[in-house]
């Protein structure tokens, strides 16, 4: 019994003390136990056995593991290619590339039936007496190159080394000893085959930083990027392309990518593995296939020749030069011929059927229109579907259409340069929104490629982690389990003690930033005078900042830099920016009303906050981590007047009233005060009856009095989603359209009103697009027993309604209803289409005032 108790205690200590990998149980203990493998104990780390025949990428990963074990325990393991040493070993290798692992398989010491032949799959298992003279082996066996690499990096993460150890300065979790528990550990095959990032819009920040620290965006930078992608269990990269040419700038770039095990590609408008910059350097004549066919073919042929046998997904098709639409005269037959000719080039260069080379065609912007009008490419070419650049997927495959061998993928955005406004500065991507859209993609079978535009990479650490984890196994992260992701991610970076509080900060700052991108903010965004909205928004930010600063003072000193980068900085910078615009709004209000002293005080505060913005960026650039990230906060973000960024941050226009003019038009009444406040906790009302207040009723979607299912459809609350509290959507997202009425799903809300007459009901829904490319996405609404009114939420991308919806991160649609008597009434919100996400309902009984977020729930 004592022995069993000791094992249980060891397990509990492990769960408490070991770094947690999001979505995984720990298999690491700091205490010895029956059958536990001593990876590092008593000042000695088990040697690693690796054979020369294995892949270079595996060798790179093993060297990382050596460094990681040393960082955690202080003792580095030795890498060996013989088994002369007795005792315990770590045996790392790829099936078919490591004779000792193949021997264990043939002797049935390990069972790889569910591993062998699979894509990127690994097995981690402790084997007793595997070979003469070896007591125990910790086996890390991979089905292929990346399977082995992912197994190695899974162990690194489990012992306490974050994937962000270099990119976010997350320190290793020090341990006196590290043991691997007995058991069989595997993560299965990834759900999405290719999972990657696109470094884009990289000037001035990423490019300026790389030039100073590495001499340019070269292989020294990319080695860090490759390692990060692999530690995150990704496998795919579109490289930086603003003035950069991955294959041409540094000939080591593509060589090392292939050695490391990262599949390369080029962006949606750079066909045949050649960058836009290469055309500028080596092309001649027009970027026009009809006018310059032979030159373009020769240019593309060189791209495939340079690619050789390196793992690559070749971008097909053609857009206009410089990421622009094709010319007006372009047509479907021409584009189909371009793809046909490109595939002929691939076949001639590789001496293989073109289907043997992975290819993708991106249906980006106007290219989707060509597809919708009938353009087709061969079945083995992956169709890369896209969002609207603002996180709303434009098109998904039909659930009834014939499957393509090349499948479908998604190109998503955490960063964008373009209309209605650039957003490049900081992370504004709530992971609940990412979950909702990528769940949609997965359920509609877009599972071949997921790639996300991450801008400069650095400010996007948190959503990048989630994107990669979700792509590996969406089933691990249901809507309910999403609440735990932030906490588990915080444990991985900072340990367990403050993880719950850090997760709350991550959730709230991304929610606040997701309401409206910082680049779209100004002094008119929130209402200064109605519902105390602006003061409450700023009060919430400042309360969050206070909490973040308190945690900063409590964390051990070694976490200071990582915590600033991942948690404190975005809160600090955005709290300051929102307060700046709040004071600018006060300045205008007081100046217009003639309150000179108050107007001048607000103007002075704006200047102070503008200077503070510069100091925050300067600290990040110059002092953080000893200046390691200089230039990473060079992005301008104040003073936008249209979609493109200002050349320099510009303080808002201010009115300052000189002493000589103060006496003129000075009001006799005291100036109104705009005191900072915090949002009240949102709770379900007693009896679930919403009462009228000041001529309006506001209701959070999840506070329904009844959720009625029907026709196999239920309702799903998405926690931490949207602008205020959460979202509610029909479930599953693959459900068919229904006509609202008897037996169909609806949400019911009970309201109490004081009078009769016409009322408006505004549904606040997420700006989801008509991804089925039909006649729209609909919901319906009714009061009491009236006929449900159907409303179409879908907008046309780049249209006025779309621009407003993505700018405000909401679509507000209003229906009119007749209230026949004072008292209680029932609102029914009916499901018509799947994937419509309701966030709030606001009833205007004649007293609704203009505001950005709508009135507080009453």
N, C-alpha and C positions, 0 to 999 in steps of 0.2 A: 504493500500500500504506500509506503514511504517513497518508493521508486516512482510509482504512478503519479503521486502528488508532486514529486519533483519535476516530472515531465510536463504536467499540467501547468505548474508554476513557470517553467521555462517558456511554455507557449504563451502564457499571459504576458510575461515580460517582453517577449518578442513582439507581440501585437502592440504593446505600449511604446516600446522604445525604437523599433526599427522604422526606417523610412517606408512610408506607404506608397505604393504605386497605384494611381487612380484605377479603381475597378478590379484590383487584385488583392487577395489575401497574402499576407507576408509568409514567406517560408524561411525567414532568417531569425535566428535567436542569438542573444549575447551570452546565453548560458548553455553549458553542455547538457546533453540529454541522451537517452538511449538511441543509438543509431544516428546521432547527429554527426554531420561531417564538419571537421574543423578547418574551415577555409583559412582562418588566421587566428591563432591562439598562442599564448605564452611566448610572444615575441617571434613566432615563426609562421610564415604563410606557405600553404601547400603549393608545390611547384606546378606549373601548367605544362602539360604535354601537348605539343602541336607538331604536325608533320609538315615537311617542306612542300609536299605536293598540294597542300590546301591553297585556297584562294588568297590573294594578297589582301583583299578586304577583310578576311577572317583574321589575318595576321595583324592588320591595323587595329581591329577591335580588341584582340588579345592584348596588344600593347596598351590600349586604353584601360583594359581591366587591370593590368599590372599597376598602372598609375592610380587607378581608383582604389584598389585594395591598400596601396601605400597611403593614400590620402585619408582613408577611413581608419586604418589600424596603425600606421607608421611603419609597417613592414611590407616591402615589395616582394611578391613571389618571383621565382626564377622561371624562365621559359626554357623548356628542354625538348629535344627531339629524340630522346631515348628513355628507356624505363629502367636504367641501372639503379636508380634510387628506390629504396624500399619505403614503406610507409603509406602516405596518402598522396594522391595526385588529383589535379583537375584535368580532365581529358576533354579537349575541345576539338571538334572536327565536323566536316561535312560528310554525310553518307556517300560512299564511293570515292572519297578523297582522303580518308583516314583509315589506315589498315587496322588499327586497334579498335576503332568503333565498328568497322565491318566485322571484325572477329567477335566482338561482343554480341552483335546481331546474329551471326551464324551459330554461336553457342547458346543463343536464347537467354543471354544475360540481360538484354534489354529488348523490349518489344517495340518495334517502330512501324507496326502495321498501319497505324493512323497518322504516321509522319512521312514515310517514304513516298516519294513521287508527288508530294503536295507542294503548294506554292508557299514559300517563306515560312515554313513551320519548324518549330524547334522542340526538343525534349530536354529537360533538365532532371536528372535522376541520380541518386546516390546508389552505387553498386558495391556490394561487399566482395572482397577477394576476387577482383576482376582478372588479375594476372598473377603469376608467381612473384612473390616479393612485394606485392602491392596490397595493402590492407583494405583500402577503400578508394573508390574513384568517384569524384563528382563529374558525371558525364554531361556535357553540353553538345548535343548532336543536332545538326541541321539537315533539313531535307534538301536544301540548296544553299548557295552562298549567303543569301540574306537570312535564310532560316538560322544558320549558325550565328551570324552577326547579331541577330535580334535576341538569340538566347544569351549570348555574352552580355549584351547591353541590358537585358532584363535582370541578370544577376547584379550588374553594376547599380542599377536603380534600386534593387531590393536591399543592397547593403548600405545604401545611403548617399549615392551620388546622383544628383538631379541631372536630367538631360540639359538643364540650363546652367550647369556649373560654370561654363565659360561665358555664355552669352548674357547671363544675368547675374554672374558672380555669386551664385548660390554655393555656400560652403558645404563640403562633405560633412556627414554626420559622424563624428568620431566615436569609435567603439574600441574597448579593450580587447574584445574577442568577437569573432563572427563565425557562427555555425549555420550550416544548411540543414534544415529538418529533413528526415527521411520522407520520401514520397515521390510522386511522379508529377512533374509540372510541365504543362504545355499550354499555349495560348491558342492553339488551333490555327487554321488558315485565316488570313485577313478577309473581311467581308468585301472590301473594295480592293481591286487588284493593284491599282496605281494610286498612291496617296502622296501629294506633294504641295510645294509652295512655289510662288512666283515672286521673286524680288523685283519690284517695279517702282516707278515714280521715285527713283532712288536719289535724285538730286533735289536739294543740296545736302541732305543729311548723310545717307549711307555712302554716297560717292565721296563726299568731302572727308568723312571719317576714314574710309578705306584708303584714300590717297595719302592721307597724313600718316596712318599707322602701318600701312603695308606697301605703299608706293603705287596703289591702284587697286582696281577690283580684279585681283589676280588669283593664282592658285593658293597663295598663302591665306587669303580670305576664304576661298571656296573650300579648303580643307576643313575649316571650322564649320562651314555651312553643311558640308557632307556629313560630318560627324553628328551634328545636331539633328539632321533629318533622320539618320539611322538610329540615334538614341531615342527619338520619338516614334520609332518603328514606321517611318515613312520611307519612300523609295524613289521619289520623283522630284525633278527641279526644272523650272524655267528660270534661266539666269537673268541677271540685271541686263537691261538692253537700252537704257537711256545713254547713248554715247558709248556703250560697251558692246563688245562682240566676244562672247565666251570662247568660241573656238579659234578666234584669230588673235585676240589680245595677248594670250599666254598659252602656248601650245601644251603646257602641262595641265591646263584646265580639263580638257576632255579625257586625257589619259588617266588622271587621278580620279575623276568621277567614275570611270569604268572600273578602276581598281578598287575603289572604296565600295562600289556596289550601288551607286546612285544612277537611276535611269534618267537620261537627259532628254529635254525637248526644247522647242523654241515656242515663242508666244503665238497667239492665234493668228497673227498677221505676218509671220516669218516662215514661209514654206521651205521644205526640203533641207532642214537643218542648217539654214543660213540666216544670219541676223540682218536686220535692216541696215546696221552699220557696215556690214560687209558689202552690201549693194552700193552704199555711198562710196566705199573705198575702191571697189573693183568693177562695179557695173558700168555699163556705157549705154547711152540712149535712154529711151523712156521705159518706165516700169509699166509696160503695156504689152500684153501678149500678142495682140493682133499686129501691132506695129514693130515688135522687137522680139519675136518668138525665138529665134536661134540664139541670141545673146542670153536670154533668160534660161533657155534649156541648158546651155553650157554652164551658166552660173549655178543652176540647181544641181547639175551633174557633179560639179566639183564638191558641193555640199555632201552628197551621198558618198563620193569617193573618200572625203575626209572622215566621214562617219565610220567607215569600215565595218568592223564587227562589234563595235561598242554598243552597249544597250541604249537604244534610242527609240522614242516614239516620234515618228516623222510627221510634222504638220503639213497637211495637204491643202490644195486650193490656192486662192489668191485674193487679197484685198488690195485696195489702192495703196500707193506709197505713203508711208508715214502713218499707218493705222487709220486710213481714211477709206470711205466706201469706194467701190470701183466706179469707173466713169459711167455716165448716164446711159451710154450705149451698150454696156455689158449685158449679157443675156445668159440664160441657163445653159444653152447648148455650148457656148464658149467655155463656161466654167466647167462643165462636164468633160469637155475635151482637154482642158488644162489638167484635171485630175488624171484622166486617162494617159496623157503624155507623161505626167510625173511618175505614174506607176510603171510605165515602160522604162523610164530612166532607172528607177529603183531595180527593176528586174535585170536590166543590162549590166548595171554596176555590180550587183550582188551575185549575179548568176543563179538566182533563185526566183521562184514564183513570188510576185510582189506581196502576196498574203503572208509570206514568212517574215516580213519586216513590219512591226507594229506601226500603225498609222492612225492619225486622228484628223477629223475635219471639224473645226470650231464653228458652230452656228452663232457667231457673235454679231450683234446688232443687225445690220441689213442682210447678212448672210442667212439668218433665219428666214427672212422673207423669200430668198431664193428657194430654200428648202420647202417652205409652205406652198410655193408656186409649182413645185414638182421636181426640183433638182435632186438627183440621187447620185450616190457614190457606191462603190462596191461594198458588199455585205461585211467584209472583214475590216473595213475602216470604222474606227470608233467615232460615233457622233458625239462631239463635246457640246453639250447644251450649256446655256449660260444664264446667269442672273441679270438683273437690270442695272448692274454695277452698284446697287444699293441693298443687296442681300435678299432680293425677291426673285425667285427662279421664274424665268420667262416661259419655259416649255419643258414638258416631260413626255416620255413615251406613252403611247396608249397601252392600257393593260391588255387589250385584245389583239394588238398587232403581232405579226410574226417576229420571233426573236432574231436579232442580228448576231452573227458570230463575233463581230467586233464590239458589240454592246454599245452602251451609252455612258457618258461621263458628265461631270458638272464643273464648270469654271465659275468660281465664287469670288466675292470681294470683301476684304476687310479694309481696303484702302482704294481710293479712286481719284483720278484727275479727269474732270469733265463736269458737265451740267447735271443738276442745277448748281452745284458748287463742288470744288475739290474738297476731299477730306483726307488729310495726310498726316496730321500732327500727332494725335494720340489715339489710343484704343477707344473706339466708340461702339464695340460689338458685344452686346449681351449674349452670353452663350445660350440662353434659352431661345433666343431668336434663331441662332445658328442651328440649334437642335431641331427646332420646328421645321425649318426649310430643308435641312439635310435629311431628316426623317422622311419628309415628303419625297425627296429624290430617291432615297433608298427603297421605299415602298413601291415606287413606280419604276423600279428596276434600272435606275441609272447608277450602275455599280462598277463600271470598268475603270474610270479615272475620276478622282476628286482632286482638284487643284485650286488653291486659293491665293489670290493676290494679297500679299502681306506688306506691300510698300517697302519701308526700310527694315523690316523684320523686327528690330529692337522693341518698339512699343507694343508689339502684338503678341508677346509671349503667351499670355493666358489663353486667348482664343485659338492660337496655333496649336497649343497642347490639346485643347478640347477637340478641335477639328481632326487631329491625327488619331486621338483615342477613339473618337466616335466612328471614324472611318474603319478602324480595325475591327470593332465589334459593336455595332449599333444596339444589339440586344442587351448589352450591359447597362445601357443608359435609357431607361424609360423616363417618362415625364416626372414620375414621382422620385426616381433615383437621381434626377438632375440636381436636386437639392444638396445631395452629398458630394457632387463633383468638386465644387469649390473648396469644400473642407478637405477632401482627400488630396487635392492639388496643393493646398496650403501646407498640409502635413509633409508632402514630398519636398517642399522648398524650405519650410521653417520649423518642422517638428510639430508635435501634437498639441503643445500647451496652449497656444493661442490660435489654433487653426480655425476654430469655429468663428471667432471674431474677425479674422482675416478674410474668411470666406464671405462674411456679411459685407465687408468693405468692398471686396471685388464685385459682388452682386450689385450693390447700390451705386458704386461709381459708374459701372458700365450701364446700369439702368438710366441714371441721370444723364450721362453723355449720349446714350442712345436716343433720348427724347428729341434731341436736335444736335447735330454735329457742331462742335465749337466754331468751325468756320462759318456756320450759318447764324450764329448768335449775333444779336445786336441789342440796343437799348429798348427796342420795341417788341422783342420776342415774347416776353411775359407781361402780363398786365400789372401795372404798378398800383392801380386804384381798385381793381375788382378782385374780390376774394383774397386780398392780401397775397396775391399769387407770387409776384416777384420776390417779395420779402421772405416768403416761405421756401421758395426754391433756393435762395441764397442761404437761408437759415439751415436748410437740410444739408447743403454742401459743407457749411462751416461746422455743423455738428459732426459730420462724417470726418472732416479734417481733424477735429479735436480727438476723435476716437483713434484715427490713424496715427496721429502724433503721440498719443499716450502709449499705444502699442510699440511704437518705435523706441520709446524710452525704456520699455520693459524687455525687449528682445536682447539676447546676448550681443555684444559688440560685433562679433563676426558676421552677423546677419544685416548689419546696417546698410551696406551698399545694395544687396539684393532686395531688401525690403523697400528701399527708396525707389529702385527701378520698377519693381513689380506692383507695389501697393501705394506707397506714400506720394510719389511724384505726380501721378495722374490726378489724385485727389487734390493735392496742393495746387497744381497748376489750374485745374478747372474750377475749383472753389474761388480762386483769385480772379479768374476770367469772368465768371458769372457775377461776382461782386462788382467788378469794374463796370459791366454794362448796367447793373442795378443802380450804381451811383450816377452813371451817365443819364439814366432815365429820370432819376431824382433831380439832376441838374436842369434838365429840360423842363420838367414839371414846375419846379420852383421859379425858374427864370420866366416862364410863361405867365405865372401867377403874380410875379413881382416880389417874391420873397428873396431879396438880394443876399442876405447872409447865408441862408440855407443853400441857395444856388451856388454860391462861391465855395461853401464848405464841401459840397458834393463834387464840384470841379476839382478842388484840391485833392480830394480822395481818389478821383479817377486818375489823376497824375501819379499819385503815390502807388496805386495798384498797377498802373502801366509800368512803372519802374520796377515794381516787385515781380512782374511777369518776366522782365529781363533778368532779374537776379536769379529767379528760379531756373531759367534756361542756362544761365551762366554757371550755376552750381553744377547742373547736370553735365554740362560740357567740360568744365575746367577742373572741378574738385572731386566729383564722384569717382570712386575707384581710382584715385590718383590721376584723373584726366584720361582714363582709358577710352571714354566714349565722347571725346571731343568732336564736335560737329553734329552729333546725333540729335541735338535739339535746335538745329539751325532753321527749321521749317517756320516760315511766317504763318501767322494765324489770326491776326487782328487787323481789321480794316478792309475786308473783302468788299468789293462793289459789284462784282459779277462772278462768273464761275471760276475765273482764273485767279491765282493767288496774287496778292500785292507784292511788290518787290521788297518792301520793308513793312514791318508792322506799323500801323498808323493809329494814333490815339483817336477815339471818337470825337466828333465836333462838340465843343463845349461853349457855353455862354457864361462869361464872367462879367459881373456888374461892377463898374468902378465906383469908388466912394462918392464921386460927384453925382452919380445917378441913383444912389440908393434911396433917397427920399421920394423920388418920383414913383407913383403907382404902388407904393408900399401898402398892402392890405391892412385893414384895421384888425382883422382876426388873426390869431396865431397860426403859424404854418402847420399843416397836418404832418404827423410823424409817420414814418414807414418802418416800424420796429421789426427786427428780424424775428421770425417764428419758425417752428418746426411742424412738419405735417403730423396730424393726429393719427394714431394707429387705426388702420382700416380693419373693421370687424363687422361680422354679420349682425344686422340690427335685431333687437329683441323681437321675436315673433315673425322675423323676416318681412316686416312691413316698413316700407320707406315712406316717410312723411314729407309733405311739402315744406319748404323753407325758402322764404323770399322769392316765391314764384317759380321755383325750380326743384327738381328732384334728380339727384345723381346716384347711380348704383354701380358698384363694381360687378363685373360679369359673374364672378364665381359665387356671389351671394344670392343665388337664385333660391326661391322657396321650394321649387320642385324641378327635377330634371327627368323628363319623360323619354324613355327609349322606344324604339320601334323599328320594324323592318331590319333587324340585325344591327342597328346603329345605336350607339350610346353617346355619352358626352365625356370629354376629357378636359380636366383642368390642367393648364400648363403653368406651374408655379414660377414666380420670379420673372414673369414675361410681360413685355409691353411697357407702357409709359407710367403706370401707376401701381398696379398690384399683380395682375396675372391675366391669362387668357383662357377662354373656353372654346373648344372646337368639337365638331362632330367626329365620332370615332367608329371605325377606322377611317383614315384619310383616303382610302381606296373605295369608299362607298359610292354607290351610284346616286345620281340626282333623284330626289323625291319631290312629289307635289305636296305642299303642306296641307294637312287636313287630318281626318280621323285616322289614327294608328301610326302617324308619323312623329318623329322626334321634335321636342320643343323644350325650351327653358321657360319657367314661369316666374314672374316677379309680381309682388303685390305692392301697390302704392295707395296712399291715402291723400285725397285732394279736398280742397275746401269749397270748390265751386264747379260750375259746369262750363262747357264751351269747347272750342277747338284748342288742341294742344299739339306741339311738335315733339316727336321722339327722335333723338339723334343716336344712332348706333355708332360707337367708336370701334372700328374694326381695323385689323392690320392690313397694310397695303399689298396683300397677296395678289398676284397676277393670274390671269386666266391661263394657267399652265397647260390646260388641255386644248387650248387654241380653238375654242368653240364660240359660244355666244356670250360668255362671261361667267362670273361666279356670283351666285345669288344666295341671299337669306330672305326671310319674310318676317313680318311683324304684325301683330294685331292687338287690339284692346278688347277685353271681354269677348263677346261672341262674334265680332265682326269678321269679314273676309280678310285673310292675311294679305298684306301688301308686299309684293316681291321687289327687292332692290338688288341692283347689280353693283358689286364693289369694284369690278375690274376697271382698270384704266389703260389707255394706250401709252406705251412707253414713249417718253420724250414729249408727251402732250402736257397741257397746262395742269389738268387734274392729277396726272402722275407726278409732275414736278412738285406740286403742293403736298401730295401724299407722302412722298419719300422725304421731303424736307421736314415735315412735321412728324414723320414716323407713325402716321395714323391716317385713316380714311373716315371722314365723318359724313354720314348719309342721314337725311331727315325725312321722316314720314309724318303726315298730318292725320289726326284722329279726333273724333267727337266724344267728349265726356258728357254723358247725359245726366249725371247726378253727382252730388258731393258724396264723399265717403271713400270706401275702398274699391279698387278696381284691379283687374288682372291683365298684365302685359304678357303676351306670349311671343317669344323669339323662336322662330321656326327654322329648322334645318331645311335647306333646299339643296345646296351643294356641299361636298366635303371641303376641308382645308380653309374654310372661312373662320377666322379667329376673332371672336368678340372680346373686347377689353372692358367697355363700359356702356351703359345706357344713360342718357340724360334727357329728362322730360322738361320741356319749357312750357310753363303755365302762364307765361307772360312776364316773368321777372328775370329771365336769364340774361346775364351780362357777358360781354365779350371777354374771353380769356384763352390762353393757349391750351392748358390741360383740362379745361372745363371746371365747373364748380366742384368743391370738395364733396365727398359723399356725406349725405345728411341722414 
